[in-house]
Amino acid sequence: MIPHEAFAVDPWCLREHAMLEEHHAQAESLFALSNGHIGWRGNLDEGEPHALPGSYLNGVHEIRPLPHAESAYGYPESGQTVINVTNGKVIRLLVDDEPLDLRYGDTTRHERVLDFRAGVLRREVDWVSPAGQTVRVRSTRLVSFTQRAIAAICYEVRAVDDPARVVVQSELIANEAMPSQSADPRSAAVLDRPLVAQEHAAFGARVGLVHRVDRSGLGVAAAMDHVVLAPAGLETHAESSPDLGRVTWATLLQPGRTLRLVKFVAYGWSSRRSVPALRDQADAALTTAVQTGWDGLLAEQRAFLDRFWSDADVEVEGDAEVQQAVRFGLYHVLQAGARAERRAIPAKGLTGPGYDGHSFWDSEMFVQPVLTYTFPEAVAHALRWRHDTLPLALDRAAQLGMSGAAFPWRTITGAECSGYWPAGTAAFHINAGIAAAVTRYVWASGDEKFARTTGIELLVQTARLWRSLGHHDNEGGFSIDGVTGPDEYSALADNNVYTNLMAKKNLLAAYEYVRRFPDRARELSVDEEEAAAWRDAALAVVVPYDEVLGVHPQAEGFTRHQAWDFAATPEHGYPLMLHNPYFDLYRKQVCKQADLVLAIMQCPEEFEQAQKARDFAYYERITVRDSSLSACVQAVVAAEVGQLELAHDYLAEAALMDIADLEHNTSDGLHIASLAGAWTALVAGFGGLRQDGSCPRLAPRLPPALTRITFCLRLGGGRLSVRIRPQRAEYLYEGERSLAITHHGRRVLLDPGGKVELPIPPCPPQEHLEQPPGRAPRPRSARGGE
């Protein structure tokens, strides 16, 4: 946990018992609420103090210049940055003319609870003003999963000892002052006050503001309405100006009496709709929310989450921190994607401005696998967003002199926003990640309509890229040169094993789909010769191997590179990219994150079991995990090769990435991929789940500290429940037809509603593996598994 006793371990919530100024920014990320469309950071209701105000709409961004030392062909000239839109969270409270501000007076109680089952953020404050007046404030905040455009707050103020003159101000605020997010003064100028006022109005207790984003031209509307219960004599005043809407109530509260305010906030945005249409869109959503009422919104939220958790929950017995963290992670993964609906799933979700709000390969390779088996509707939408951006990817490939589609390394709209070629454009494996997400989703869901429409076109255009990017060499192999694999401490390598094997999967999947849907293949101008060329390239793909060391180099020549001098690297010298030139990193044997190990995880059929163990041991010694994407992958492969205690260590690191702020940058948003990785480490690691296109393969085993893991998978319109104990595994399938699985290589047929219990073979003893000095994960056994 965040290293303070104020944060408690609780299986179904994140609870903070005291307000900690030193952890203010991290807590704003941890307590963020979102539904994939709207994102509200966990700022205090009163608006201040704050570290980073944050209200986001998925896709709403500003265009900013991308600085380059020199202009060059193919470099993107502009980037996109998520912006802070109109803030509807603020409810200011004045008690006898003194604002409730935790920096003044005395706060005798302050507790916040993010409830994973109810889908709300609760807060309770007992505050004594500098003049000695005591009030109790309770607030409950939600961003609705069922009404995509709606967020709401229930805010209650109670006088405790003496009569209190209370003023409550509910606000909409645009163009809030923000801390600098860019060292480039040109970008900073663009992001300062990006919203240009178009319209504002106030009527009764309802206020609306409409803006345009200055350079991107996107229209944004925000509106609020209120329901108030208070003693007689309540005074109300509403007002609006270009960047501020406010409704004010004043009353005298007698001791024990309460003022209760329910605030409904609606958002709408568009790149095309007019100002009146945007205003009406927000007003219509607001009217529906008010009609539903606060209790109705709470009931809808709970019912939605009850359905989600019935399919998605993972029970972990033996490690209370991991139990809390995996549910925390699942909840935030759901928040990132549930209602994104043909928009990207950003690397930070909608919890902060980190990475400029961009989506990377994280979405398809780390987040979407979890959603595929727990909330597949979100995956279909995310992949349709990729399909919507296909014209931009086709143009980008043509610009680079290639066929097919070159999807961007980082983006909001589908345009490439990476200004650094080696770690951006050259990471073509994003294409294969999208293809893998397509085949995984179709395989798990059985969505044939998606397969023959969106799916096949994504596979065809990504396969065309690989065929034009690679070439048949003099020895008959298919080589892919000058690319960057997952390890960001290597770049522009030839025949990166992960890239080549994932390209192989992509090419074979495209070949299969055009044979499966010949009419669609004709519409996409795929003939037999082109499809055969994909298959030939896939079967000839080059996979380098070091015969002397008996391991796979992650790319050609990698194992011949000079070893990194770990002994001379001080503990404060990590992450390495902040203390060493990339040139030095690129030519040494040191890995920022799992690369070859990720190939083992994603393409297990390409490696013999003994080879997996040798490769894993080799890369353990040189992987420093300067990336949050690494621990979950190492957990999965550690479990596969029998290093169960090490896998538990890595599981905890992935799960606690943000709760413990392990990367020291949770303040600018959560690491959604790592949070998803906690589920992956449990289900694909200790559950052994693999997908090969025919039936789910499972090979469950538990580390010594864990006594039970239970999880569910949505498969083929049904639900597979798996319960793992130290020596036995239990399977139950609820669906219309029987389901075939394999358990440690043994094929088993599960009848609908039938339960099967099978023994787990013992794990052979394993040798202790070494990591770079000071970079071993914290052993869970040191804390008794807690």
C-alpha positions in Angstrom: 0.0 0.0 0.0 0.9 3.7 -0.1 3.4 3.6 2.8 1.1 5.1 5.4 -1.3 3.6 8.0 -4.1 5.9 6.7 -4.6 3.5 3.8 -6.2 0.3 4.9 -6.4 -3.2 3.2 -10.0 -4.0 2.5 -11.2 -6.7 0.0 -13.9 -4.6 -1.7 -12.8 -1.0 -1.4 -9.9 1.4 -1.3 -10.1 3.3 2.0 -8.2 6.4 3.2 -8.6 7.3 6.9 -6.9 10.6 6.8 -6.0 13.4 4.4 -2.3 13.2 3.5 -0.9 16.2 1.8 2.2 14.4 0.7 0.1 11.8 -1.2 -2.5 14.2 -2.5 -1.7 13.8 -6.2 -1.5 10.0 -6.0 -4.8 9.8 -4.1 -6.5 11.9 -6.8 -5.6 9.2 -9.3 -6.5 6.3 -7.1 -9.9 7.7 -6.3 -10.7 8.7 -9.8 -14.1 7.8 -11.3 -14.8 7.0 -14.9 -17.0 5.1 -17.3 -14.8 5.2 -20.3 -16.5 8.3 -21.6 -16.3 10.7 -18.7 -13.4 10.8 -16.2 -13.3 12.7 -12.9 -10.1 12.7 -10.9 -10.6 12.2 -7.1 -10.3 15.9 -6.3 -11.9 17.2 -3.1 -15.5 18.4 -3.5 -14.5 21.9 -2.5 -12.0 22.1 -5.4 -9.1 23.1 -3.2 -6.6 22.1 -2.1 -5.7 20.1 -5.2 -2.6 18.8 -6.9 -4.0 18.3 -10.4 -7.6 19.2 -11.4 -8.9 16.7 -13.8 -12.2 16.3 -15.8 -11.9 14.4 -19.1 -14.0 13.3 -22.0 -12.6 10.4 -24.0 -11.4 11.8 -27.3 -11.5 15.5 -26.4 -8.0 16.9 -27.0 -6.1 19.8 -28.2 -3.6 19.8 -31.1 -0.1 21.0 -30.2 3.2 21.3 -32.1 5.7 18.4 -32.0 9.2 19.8 -31.6 12.0 18.3 -33.8 15.6 19.4 -33.9 15.4 19.0 -37.6 12.6 18.4 -40.0 12.6 15.1 -41.7 10.3 13.1 -44.0 7.7 11.0 -42.1 7.9 12.9 -38.8 4.5 13.9 -37.5 4.3 17.7 -37.2 1.7 17.9 -34.6 0.5 15.9 -31.6 -2.6 15.6 -29.5 -3.0 16.1 -25.8 -6.0 15.3 -23.6 -7.3 18.5 -22.0 -9.1 19.3 -18.7 -12.7 20.0 -19.8 -15.4 21.8 -17.8 -15.2 20.8 -14.2 -18.5 19.8 -12.7 -17.2 18.3 -9.5 -16.9 21.5 -7.4 -19.3 22.2 -4.5 -17.9 24.9 -2.3 -19.1 25.3 1.3 -18.9 28.4 3.5 -19.7 28.2 7.2 -20.4 31.6 8.7 -18.5 33.2 5.8 -15.5 30.8 6.1 -14.8 28.4 3.3 -14.4 24.8 4.1 -10.7 24.3 3.3 -8.7 21.5 5.0 -5.6 23.7 5.1 -7.4 25.9 7.7 -9.3 25.2 10.9 -9.3 21.6 12.3 -10.2 18.4 10.5 -11.1 16.0 13.2 -12.2 13.2 10.8 -11.6 12.7 7.0 -12.3 9.4 5.3 -12.7 8.5 1.6 -13.8 5.1 0.3 -13.8 4.0 -3.3 -16.4 1.2 -3.3 -15.8 -1.4 -6.1 -19.2 -3.0 -5.7 -21.4 0.1 -5.5 -19.3 2.1 -8.0 -19.1 5.3 -5.9 -16.6 7.4 -4.1 -17.8 8.3 -0.5 -16.3 11.0 1.7 -17.0 12.0 5.3 -15.5 15.1 6.9 -15.8 16.6 10.4 -14.5 20.1 10.2 -14.1 22.8 12.8 -13.8 26.3 11.3 -11.1 28.7 12.5 -14.0 30.4 14.4 -14.9 27.2 16.2 -18.0 26.2 14.2 -18.3 22.4 13.6 -20.0 20.9 10.6 -20.2 17.3 9.3 -20.1 16.8 5.5 -20.9 13.6 3.7 -20.6 13.3 -0.1 -21.1 10.4 -2.5 -20.0 10.8 -6.1 -20.6 8.6 -9.1 -19.9 8.5 -12.9 -22.7 6.4 -14.3 -22.1 3.2 -16.2 -25.7 3.1 -17.4 -26.2 6.7 -18.4 -23.0 7.4 -20.3 -23.1 11.2 -20.3 -23.9 11.5 -16.6 -22.0 12.1 -13.3 -23.7 13.0 -10.0 -22.9 14.0 -6.4 -25.0 13.8 -3.3 -23.6 16.4 -0.8 -24.9 16.7 2.7 -24.0 19.4 5.3 -25.0 19.0 9.0 -24.6 21.6 11.8 -23.2 19.8 14.8 -23.1 21.9 18.0 -24.4 25.4 17.2 -26.6 27.0 14.6 -24.6 27.6 11.4 -25.1 30.0 8.5 -24.3 27.8 5.5 -23.7 28.8 1.9 -23.3 26.1 -0.7 -22.0 26.9 -4.2 -22.3 24.4 -7.0 -20.1 25.2 -10.0 -19.2 24.5 -13.5 -15.7 25.8 -14.2 -13.9 26.0 -17.6 -10.2 26.8 -18.2 -9.0 26.1 -14.7 -5.5 27.1 -14.0 -3.3 23.9 -14.5 0.2 23.0 -13.5 2.6 22.9 -16.5 2.4 19.6 -18.4 5.1 20.4 -21.0 8.6 21.8 -21.0 7.9 23.1 -24.5 6.7 26.7 -24.2 4.8 26.4 -27.5 2.8 23.4 -26.2 2.3 25.2 -22.8 0.8 28.2 -24.6 -1.5 26.0 -26.6 -2.8 24.2 -23.5 -3.3 27.3 -21.5 -7.1 28.1 -21.7 -7.9 25.7 -24.6 -11.6 26.2 -24.3 -13.2 29.0 -26.2 -16.7 30.0 -24.9 -19.6 29.7 -27.3 -22.7 29.9 -25.1 -23.7 30.1 -21.4 -27.1 30.2 -19.7 -28.7 29.8 -16.2 -32.3 29.1 -15.4 -33.6 28.0 -12.0 -31.1 25.6 -10.6 -29.9 24.6 -14.0 -26.8 26.0 -15.7 -25.1 25.2 -19.0 -21.8 26.1 -20.8 -20.8 25.3 -24.3 -17.2 25.7 -25.6 -15.0 24.9 -28.6 -11.5 23.6 -28.2 -9.3 26.2 -29.8 -7.2 24.3 -32.3 -8.9 20.9 -32.6 -12.3 22.6 -33.0 -14.1 20.0 -30.9 -17.3 21.2 -29.3 -17.9 20.5 -25.6 -21.1 21.1 -23.6 -21.6 20.7 -19.9 -24.8 21.3 -17.9 -25.8 20.8 -14.3 -29.1 20.6 -12.4 -29.9 20.1 -8.7 -32.4 18.8 -6.2 -32.2 20.3 -2.8 -33.7 19.3 0.6 -33.2 21.9 3.3 -35.0 23.7 6.1 -37.4 26.4 5.3 -36.0 29.8 4.3 -33.5 28.5 1.7 -32.3 31.3 -0.7 -31.3 30.3 -4.2 -29.4 32.2 -6.9 -28.1 31.0 -10.3 -25.7 32.8 -12.6 -23.5 32.1 -15.6 -20.6 33.7 -17.5 -18.4 32.4 -20.3 -16.2 30.1 -18.1 -18.3 29.8 -15.0 -21.7 28.6 -14.0 -22.8 28.8 -10.4 -25.9 28.0 -8.3 -25.8 29.3 -4.7 -28.0 28.3 -1.7 -28.0 30.0 1.7 -29.7 28.9 4.8 -29.5 28.8 8.6 -28.9 25.2 9.9 -29.9 24.5 13.4 -27.9 21.8 15.3 -28.7 18.4 14.0 -30.3 19.7 10.8 -29.0 18.8 7.4 -29.0 20.4 3.9 -28.9 17.8 1.2 -27.9 18.7 -2.3 -28.0 16.3 -5.3 -26.0 17.6 -8.3 -26.5 16.1 -11.7 -23.9 16.9 -14.4 -24.2 16.0 -18.1 -21.6 16.2 -20.8 -21.7 16.1 -24.6 -19.0 16.6 -27.2 -18.7 16.4 -31.0 -16.4 17.3 -33.8 -19.4 18.1 -36.1 -22.5 19.1 -34.2 -23.5 22.8 -33.8 -23.6 24.7 -30.6 -27.4 24.4 -30.2 -27.2 20.7 -30.9 -24.4 20.2 -28.3 -26.4 22.3 -25.7 -29.5 20.2 -26.4 -27.6 17.0 -26.1 -26.3 17.8 -22.6 -29.8 19.1 -21.6 -31.5 15.9 -22.7 -29.1 13.7 -20.8 -29.5 15.9 -17.8 -33.3 15.7 -17.9 -33.1 11.9 -18.1 -30.8 11.8 -15.1 -33.0 14.1 -13.0 -36.0 11.9 -13.9 -34.1 8.8 -12.8 -33.2 10.5 -9.5 -30.2 9.9 -7.2 -31.6 6.7 -5.8 -32.3 5.4 -9.3 -28.7 6.2 -10.4 -27.3 4.4 -7.4 -29.6 1.3 -8.1 -28.6 1.2 -11.7 -24.9 1.5 -10.8 -25.1 -1.4 -8.3 -27.0 -3.6 -10.7 -24.5 -3.0 -13.5 -21.6 -3.9 -11.2 -23.3 -6.9 -9.7 -23.5 -8.3 -13.3 -19.9 -7.4 -13.9 -18.5 -8.9 -10.7 -20.5 -12.1 -11.2 -18.4 -12.8 -14.3 -15.2 -10.9 -13.5 -14.3 -11.4 -9.8 -11.1 -13.1 -8.9 -10.9 -14.5 -5.3 -7.5 -14.8 -3.8 -7.0 -16.6 -0.5 -3.7 -16.1 1.2 -2.7 -12.6 0.2 -5.0 -9.8 1.4 -3.1 -7.0 -0.4 -3.3 -8.8 -3.7 -7.0 -9.6 -3.2 -7.7 -5.9 -2.7 -5.4 -4.8 -5.5 -6.8 -7.2 -8.2 -10.3 -6.0 -7.5 -9.0 -2.4 -7.6 -7.4 -3.1 -10.9 -10.4 -4.8 -12.4 -12.6 -1.9 -11.3 -10.3 0.6 -13.0 -10.0 -1.5 -16.1 -13.8 -1.6 -16.4 -13.9 2.2 -15.8 -11.4 2.7 -18.6 -13.3 0.8 -21.2 -16.9 0.1 -20.3 -18.5 3.0 -22.2 -15.7 4.2 -24.4 -17.8 3.1 -27.3 -15.7 3.5 -30.5 -13.1 5.5 -28.7 -9.6 4.4 -27.5 -8.7 3.0 -24.2 -5.9 5.3 -23.1 -2.9 4.0 -21.2 -3.9 6.0 -18.1 -7.6 5.6 -18.7 -9.3 8.8 -17.8 -7.6 9.2 -14.5 -4.9 11.8 -15.4 -3.0 13.5 -18.2 -0.1 11.1 -18.2 1.2 10.1 -21.7 -0.9 13.0 -23.0 -4.0 10.8 -22.8 -2.7 8.6 -25.6 -3.6 5.0 -26.4 -0.7 2.6 -27.1 -0.3 -1.2 -27.7 -1.2 -1.4 -24.0 -4.8 -1.5 -24.9 -4.8 -4.5 -27.2 -2.1 -6.6 -25.5 -2.7 -5.9 -21.8 -6.1 -4.4 -21.2 -8.3 -6.0 -23.9 -7.4 -9.6 -22.9 -8.9 -9.0 -19.5 -12.0 -7.4 -21.0 -12.4 -10.2 -23.5 -13.1 -12.7 -20.8 -14.9 -10.3 -18.4 -16.7 -7.6 -20.4 -16.3 -8.4 -24.1 -18.6 -5.6 -25.3 -15.9 -3.1 -24.5 -13.4 -5.0 -26.7 -15.7 -5.0 -29.7 -16.0 -1.2 -29.3 -12.3 -0.6 -28.9 -11.5 -2.7 -32.0 -14.2 -0.8 -34.0 -12.4 2.4 -33.0 -9.2 1.0 -34.5 -11.3 0.1 -37.6 -12.7 3.7 -37.7 -9.1 5.0 -37.8 -8.0 2.6 -40.6 -8.0 5.3 -43.3 -5.3 7.2 -41.3 -3.3 4.0 -40.8 -3.5 3.2 -44.6 -2.3 6.7 -45.3 0.6 6.4 -42.8 1.7 3.1 -44.4 1.7 4.7 -47.9 3.7 7.6 -46.5 6.3 5.1 -45.3 6.3 3.3 -48.6 4.5 0.2 -47.5 1.2 -1.6 -48.2 -1.6 -2.1 -45.8 -2.0 -0.2 -42.6 0.6 1.2 -40.2 -1.2 1.9 -37.0 0.2 4.6 -34.7 2.4 3.9 -31.7 0.6 6.6 -29.7 -2.6 8.5 -30.6 -5.9 9.8 -29.6 -7.6 10.1 -32.9 -5.7 7.6 -35.0 -3.0 9.9 -36.2 0.6 9.1 -35.2 1.7 11.3 -32.3 5.1 9.9 -31.6 7.9 12.2 -32.5 10.6 9.7 -31.8 11.1 7.2 -34.6 13.0 4.4 -32.9 10.6 4.1 -30.0 7.5 5.0 -32.0 7.1 4.4 -35.7 9.6 1.5 -35.7 7.5 -0.4 -33.1 5.4 -2.0 -35.8 4.3 -4.8 -33.5 1.3 -2.6 -32.6 -0.2 -4.1 -35.8 0.2 -7.6 -34.6 -1.2 -6.6 -31.2 -4.4 -5.4 -32.9 -4.6 -8.6 -35.0 -4.2 -10.7 -31.8 -7.0 -8.7 -30.1 -9.3 -9.5 -33.1 -8.7 -13.2 -33.1 -8.8 -13.4 -29.3 -12.2 -11.6 -29.1 -13.7 -13.6 -31.9 -12.5 -16.9 -30.5 -13.8 -16.2 -27.0 -17.1 -14.5 -27.9 -18.1 -16.4 -31.1 -19.0 -13.0 -32.7 -19.1 -14.1 -36.3 -20.7 -10.9 -37.5 -17.7 -8.9 -36.1 -15.3 -11.4 -37.7 -16.6 -11.0 -41.2 -16.9 -7.2 -41.0 -14.5 -5.4 -38.8 -12.3 -8.3 -37.9 -11.3 -9.5 -41.4 -10.5 -6.0 -42.6 -8.2 -5.3 -39.7 -6.4 -8.7 -40.3 -6.0 -8.2 -44.0 -4.6 -4.6 -43.8 -2.2 -5.5 -40.9 -1.1 -8.6 -42.9 -0.4 -6.5 -45.9 1.9 -4.3 -43.8 4.0 -7.3 -42.7 4.3 -8.7 -46.2 5.6 -5.4 -47.4 7.8 -4.6 -44.4 9.5 -8.0 -44.4 11.4 -9.8 -47.2 12.6 -13.3 -48.1 16.3 -13.4 -47.6 19.0 -15.4 -49.4 18.5 -18.4 -47.2 14.7 -18.6 -47.8 13.7 -17.1 -44.5 11.3 -14.3 -44.1 13.1 -11.4 -42.3 11.7 -8.3 -40.7 14.5 -5.8 -40.3 14.9 -2.4 -38.6 12.1 -2.6 -36.1 11.7 -2.0 -32.4 10.3 -4.7 -30.2 8.6 -4.4 -26.8 11.9 -3.7 -25.0 12.4 0.0 -25.2 16.1 -0.3 -24.3 16.7 -1.8 -27.8 15.7 -0.2 -31.1 15.9 -0.7 -34.9 16.8 -4.4 -34.6 16.6 -7.1 -37.2 14.3 -10.1 -36.6 13.1 -9.2 -33.2 11.7 -12.6 -32.1 8.5 -11.2 -30.5 7.7 -9.1 -33.6 8.4 -11.9 -36.0 6.3 -14.5 -34.1 3.4 -12.1 -33.6 3.6 -11.1 -37.3 3.5 -14.9 -38.1 0.3 -15.2 -36.1 -1.1 -12.1 -37.8 -0.3 -13.5 -41.3 -1.8 -16.9 -40.6 -4.9 -15.4 -39.1 -5.5 -13.2 -42.2 -5.0 -16.3 -44.4 -7.5 -18.2 -42.3 -10.1 -15.4 -42.4 -10.0 -14.8 -46.2 -10.5 -18.6 -46.7 -13.4 -18.5 -44.2 -15.0 -15.4 -45.7 -14.2 -15.6 -49.5 -16.9 -13.0 -50.4 -15.3 -10.5 -48.0 -11.9 -11.4 -49.4 -13.0 -10.4 -52.9 -14.4 -7.1 -51.6 -11.0 -6.4 -50.0 -9.3 -7.4 -53.3 -7.5 -10.3 -51.8 -6.7 -13.0 -54.3 -5.3 -16.5 -53.9 -1.7 -15.3 -54.7 -1.7 -12.6 -52.0 -3.2 -15.0 -49.4 -0.6 -17.7 -50.3 2.2 -15.1 -50.0 1.0 -14.4 -46.4 1.1 -18.1 -45.5 4.5 -18.6 -47.1 6.0 -15.6 -45.3 4.5 -16.8 -42.0 5.9 -20.3 -42.3 9.3 -19.0 -43.3 9.6 -16.3 -40.6 13.1 -16.1 -39.1 13.5 -16.9 -35.4 17.2 -16.2 -34.3 18.8 -18.7 -31.9 22.1 -18.6 -30.1 23.5 -22.2 -30.4 26.4 -21.4 -28.1 24.3 -20.1 -25.2 21.3 -22.3 -26.0 18.9 -19.3 -25.8 16.9 -17.1 -28.2 18.4 -13.6 -28.6 15.5 -11.2 -28.4 16.8 -10.0 -31.9 19.6 -10.9 -34.1 23.0 -10.3 -32.5 21.5 -9.3 -29.1 23.4 -12.0 -27.1 26.6 -10.8 -28.7 26.2 -7.3 -27.3 28.3 -6.1 -24.4 26.8 -6.9 -21.0 25.5 -4.0 -19.0 27.6 -3.2 -16.0 25.0 -3.7 -13.3 27.6 -3.7 -10.5 28.5 -0.1 -11.4 24.8 1.0 -11.5 23.8 2.6 -8.2 20.3 2.1 -6.8 19.4 5.7 -7.6 20.5 5.1 -11.2 17.1 3.6 -12.1 15.2 4.0 -14.3 18.2 3.7 -16.6 16.8 6.0 -19.4 16.9 8.9 -17.0 20.5 8.5 -16.2 22.1 7.1 -19.4 22.0 7.9 -23.1 19.8 5.8 -25.2 22.8 5.0 -27.5 24.5 3.2 -24.6 21.3 1.3 -23.7 20.7 0.3 -27.3 24.1 -1.4 -27.7 24.2 -3.3 -24.4 22.5 -6.4 -23.0 19.9 -4.8 -20.7 16.1 -5.0 -21.0 13.7 -2.3 -19.9 10.9 -4.8 -19.9 9.9 -8.3 -21.0 10.5 -8.8 -24.7 11.6 -12.4 -25.6 9.7 -13.4 -22.4 6.6 -11.8 -23.8 7.1 -13.9 -26.9 7.1 -17.0 -24.8 3.8 -15.9 -23.1 2.0 -14.9 -26.4 3.4 -17.7 -28.6 3.9 -20.7 -26.3 3.6 -23.2 -29.1 6.8 -21.9 -30.6 9.0 -22.9 -27.6 9.7 -26.3 -26.0 9.2 -26.3 -22.2 12.9 -26.7 -21.4 13.7 -23.9 -23.8 11.2 -21.6 -22.1 13.0 -22.2 -18.8 16.4 -21.5 -20.2 15.3 -18.3 -22.0 13.4 -17.1 -19.0 16.5 -17.6 -16.7 18.7 -15.8 -19.2 16.5 -12.7 -19.4 15.8 -12.6 -15.7 19.4 -11.6 -15.2 19.2 -8.6 -17.5 15.7 -7.2 -17.2 15.4 -4.2 -14.9 11.6 -3.6 -15.1 11.9 0.1 -15.7 8.5 -0.3 -17.4 5.2 -1.0 -15.6 4.3 -3.5 -18.4 7.0 -6.0 -17.4 6.0 -7.6 -14.0 2.8 -9.2 -15.1 4.5 -10.8 -18.1 7.3 -12.1 -16.0 4.8 -13.4 -13.5 3.0 -15.5 -16.2 6.1 -17.1 -17.6 7.6 -17.6 -14.2 4.5 -19.6 -13.3 4.7 -21.6 -16.5 8.3 -22.6 -16.0 7.6 -23.6 -12.3 9.0 -20.5 -10.6 5.8 -20.2 -8.5 7.2 -18.1 -5.6 8.8 -15.7 -8.1 5.6 -15.5 -10.0 3.8 -14.5 -6.8 6.4 -11.7 -6.3 5.8 -10.4 -9.7 2.0 -10.7 -9.4 2.2 -8.4 -6.3 4.3 -5.9 -8.1 1.9 -5.6 -11.0 -1.1 -5.5 -8.7 0.3 -2.9 -6.3 1.8 -0.7 -9.1 -0.4 2.3 -8.3 -1.7 1.5 -4.8 2.0 1.5 -3.7 3.1 4.0 -6.4 6.0 1.8 -7.4 6.8 3.8 -10.5 6.5 7.2 -8.6 4.2 8.6 -11.3 0.8 7.5 -10.2 0.2 11.2 -9.6 -0.5 11.8 -13.4 -2.8 8.8 -13.7 -3.0 5.1 -13.1 -1.2 2.4 -15.1 -4.2 0.6 -16.5 -2.1 -2.0 -18.3 -0.4 -3.0 -15.1 -3.7 -3.1 -13.2 -5.0 -5.4 -15.9 -1.8 -7.4 -15.5 -2.8 -8.4 -12.0 -5.7 -10.4 -13.5 -3.4 -11.8 -16.2 -0.8 -12.9 -13.7 -3.5 -14.8 -11.7 -5.5 -16.2 -14.6 -2.8 -16.8 -17.2 -0.1 -17.3 -14.7 -1.4 -19.5 -11.8 -4.5 -20.5 -13.9 -2.3 -21.3 -16.9 -4.9 -20.0 -19.4 -3.7 -20.0 -23.0 -5.7 -19.6 -26.2 -4.8 -21.6 -29.3 -8.0 -21.1 -31.3 -9.6 -24.5 -30.5 -10.3 -24.8 -26.8 -9.1 -23.1 -23.7 -6.0 -24.6 -22.2 -5.4 -24.4 -18.5 -2.5 -25.6 -16.4 -3.3 -24.4 -12.8 -0.7 -24.3 -10.0 -0.5 -22.3 -6.8 2.5 -20.8 -5.1 3.0 -21.9 -1.5 1.5 -18.8 0.1 -1.8 -18.9 -1.7 -4.4 -21.5 -0.7 -7.1 -20.8 -3.3 -7.8 -18.8 -6.4 -11.2 -18.7 -8.0 -12.1 -16.9 -11.3 -14.5 -17.0 -14.2 -14.2 -16.6 -17.9 -16.9 -15.6 -20.4 -16.6 -18.0 -23.2 -18.8 -18.9 -26.2 -21.9 -17.3 -24.6 -21.4 -19.1 -21.4 -19.3 -18.9 -18.3 -16.4 -21.1 -17.2 -15.8 -21.1 -13.4 -12.4 -22.3 -12.2 -11.4 -23.0 -8.6 -7.8 -23.8 -7.9 -6.5 -25.3 -4.6 -3.0 -26.6 -4.0 -3.6 -30.1 -5.3 -6.8 -30.0 -7.2 -8.7 -27.8 -9.7 -12.5 -27.6 -10.1 -14.2 -26.6 -13.3 -17.9 -25.7 -13.9 -19.3 -24.5 -17.2 -22.7 -22.8 -17.4 -23.7 -22.6 -21.1 -26.0 -24.0 -23.7 -23.6 -26.6 -25.1 -20.7 -28.6 -23.8 -17.3 -27.0 -23.6 -14.0 -28.8 -24.3 -10.9 -27.7 -22.3 -7.5 -29.1 -21.6 -6.1 -29.5 -18.1 -2.4 -29.9 -18.0 -2.5 -31.4 -21.5 -5.5 -33.6 -20.8 -8.6 -33.0 -22.8 -11.8 -32.7 -20.7 -15.4 -32.2 -21.9 -17.5 -30.1 -19.6 -21.3 -30.6 -19.8 -23.6 -27.6 -19.1 -24.0 -27.3 -15.4 -21.6 -30.2 -14.7 -18.7 -29.9 -12.3 -15.4 -31.7 -12.9 -12.6 -31.9 -10.3 -9.1 -32.9 -11.4 -5.7 -33.4 -9.7 -2.9 -30.9 -10.3 0.5 -32.5 -11.0 3.3 -31.5 -8.6 5.8 -28.9 -9.8 9.4 -30.1 -10.0 11.9 -28.3 -7.8 13.4 -25.2 -9.4 16.7 -23.4 -9.1 16.8 -19.9 -7.7 17.0 -17.3 -10.5 19.0 -14.1 -10.3 17.8 -10.6 -11.2 20.0 -7.5 -11.7 21.4 -6.3 -8.4 18.8 -4.4 -6.5 16.1 -5.2 -9.1 14.6 -8.4 -7.7 10.9 -8.0 -6.8 10.0 -7.8 -3.1 9.4 -11.4 -1.9 5.9 -12.0 -0.6 7.2 -14.6 1.8 9.1 -11.9 3.7 5.6 -10.7 4.8 4.1 -14.1 5.2 2.0 -13.5 2.0 -0.2 -11.1 4.0 
